Amino acid sequence: MENFEHAGLGRNPNTGCIVASDEWWAEQNAAMSGCITFRDNLLEHEDQQRIMFDAISVTNETSYVPVGGSDALQIGQSEDAVDAISEDGGTPKVTPTSDKRVQKRPAPISPPEKKKKTFRDQCMKRLVDAYEKKAQSSKQDEVTKMIDQVIEDGAEEGSDEHYYATQLLMKKEYRDMFSTLKTPSGRLGWLRRAWEDKNKN
C-alpha cells in the first residue's frame, strides 16, 4: 500500500511481502500479537481492503479520519483549538494543551433499528405456534388414552399402578414401551417394574 513509505517500510518485489527490520517486526509483534505472520505471507483481499479504507488516512504526516457531518475534528485537535479560529476564517491559533485535559467526544452512533417483521416472518411464527399447539394436544390425547387403558386393565384411580402410570407416561420413552404391551397383566406388571427401576437410579 502507498502508506508503507510513511512508516519506513517497503515491499519485496518478488514476493510482495512487507520488508522491515527484525527489530521492527519484534516491536510490532509485541504490540499486536500474531502480526508477524505477515512477514512471510501476503495480506488477503488487499485490493478490497484498499477500496474500503481508502478514505481513511493515518500516517506520520496526518491523523485524519473522515467522519459524517461538518463538525469533524482532526484527531488530537481539542475543541479549544477549534474555538480559536480567527474571525476571518483563517487557520486556527493552536495553543499547547499539555496542562488541559482534552475531553473525548462521543462517536456519532445511531441506535440500531429493530428489524420489522415481514409478512413471511409472521406466517412462519403462526405456523410454528400451530404446530407446537397440535403436538401438545396430540401428546395430551395419547397420555389420556393410555391412562384410560390402565384403568380398564384394573388399576383404580388412586391405586399405586394408576399413580405410576400418571408419572411414567408423561415421557415419550415410557409411552412407546407401554404401547407395545398386549395384555392387562403385562401392562400393570410393567408399570410396577418400570417405577421400581426408575426409583433405583
PyMOL commands that set and color helices and strands:
alter all, ss='L'
color gray80, all
select helices_A, chain A and resi 4-7+22-31+35-39+46-53+79-83+119-152+160-168+172-178+184-200
alter helices_A, ss='H'
color red, helices_A
select strands_A, chain A and resi 10-11+18-19+57-58+63-64
alter strands_A, ss='S'
color yellow, strands_A
deselect
rebuild
show_as cartoon
